[in-house]
Amino acid sequence: MGGMQIRPFRPTDRDACYDVCVRTGLAGGDATGAYSDDSLTPDIFCGPYLELEPDLAFVIDDGERAVGYVLGAHDTADFVARYRAQWLPGFERRHPLRDDASADEREMLDLGYRPERMLTRDLEEYPAHLHIDLLPSAQGHGLGRALMTTLLEALTRRGIPGVHLEMDPANTGALRFYEKLGFTRLEAEEPDSLRMGLRLPAAS
């Protein structure tokens, strides 16, 4: 692991976290240039968590910058309500719907405009959700597992009974990673997506 360490997110990590999100935004590959604005993907899958639940954000620090992160929302229903009230107005200003947007960009914009997509039917069992992304330099050292453990322990201390995530089925490496951590497949509610869940132990 060299000089890499896991620590809580700091506001000064925001730009590095956005960069990680973009560079892992296409099924784990680089999404730079995929949309008209490179901030689109992180403004959906990274920024809201850093803004609304910074205490459930942890990063891998390589001594110079964040090269990976895990982000969590402890109560998805509450997160959706706060996203709509506090995050969506700014998102709409930064990313207006444009007539010349590509089909792929419109699909991504729809995710940003429609936080209620996260209100899945199994939230009573799995109320929390998460996102995790690591740059290639941080992969293969056990840091992903350590990051996940850090977040899962934080959720357990809060008495959260379960956590879920949604992923691109094309990212087969991530699927194997989650399965090794004990995640199991849940019913998917979005086309072309894979949902997985993990029950958490009762807080001691």
Secondary structure, DSSP 8 states (H G I E B T S, - for coil): -TT-EEEE--GGGHHHHHHHHHHTTBTTB--TTSSSSTTHHHHHHTHHHHHH-GGGEEEEE-SSSEEEEEEEES-HHHHHHHIIIIIHHHHHHHS---TT--HHHHHHHHHHH-GGGG--TTTTT--EEEEEEE-GGGTTSSHHHHHHHHHHHHHHHTT--EEEEEE-TT-HHHHHHHHHTT-EEE---STT-EEEEEE-----
